[in-house]
């Protein structure tokens, strides 16, 4: 497999697995130096807010891609976080299986996304028995918003940057006053 294909897969995966969420206010993320950050436009004037960032190697190839999406919820809407992550995981596994990849994912478990409770799973993606990529999927919600976080990297890139991404996650302040 060529690295260009992996690069394309990393970016496409962020697009394919982001739960379509929207919000009224932007989430502000403090990105460490070296990350290339982009806010993705709202399709067709919707209120969808997505922010994606990548950290690249010396050749400009992505080592890790992170995407956060947020949507405002209608009053009293309850989000089935476990169901959301299971659907995200299923989409990941199906999409990769079409390319001949195998994936093994952790059981969905409790986690934190910034200052709120969340659920997550991490999947290792292999090709011909060799670990090529790791992706973590996270879902969380508050009384007024739902969040989806996805981060993925090559096997080496994920390992090299997962602690940095955890620091970014821990620094999120998602509870709006």
Buried (B, 14 or more C-beta within 10 A) or exposed (E): EEEEEBBEBBBEBBEBBBBEBBBEEEBEBEBEEEBEEEEBEEEEEEEBBBBBBBBBEEEEBBBBBBBBBBBBBEEEEEBEBBEBBBBBBEBBBEBBEEEEBEBEBEEBEEBBBBEBEBBBBBBBBBBEEEBBBBBBBBBBBBEBBBBBBBBBBBBBBBBBBBEBBEEBBEBBEBEEE
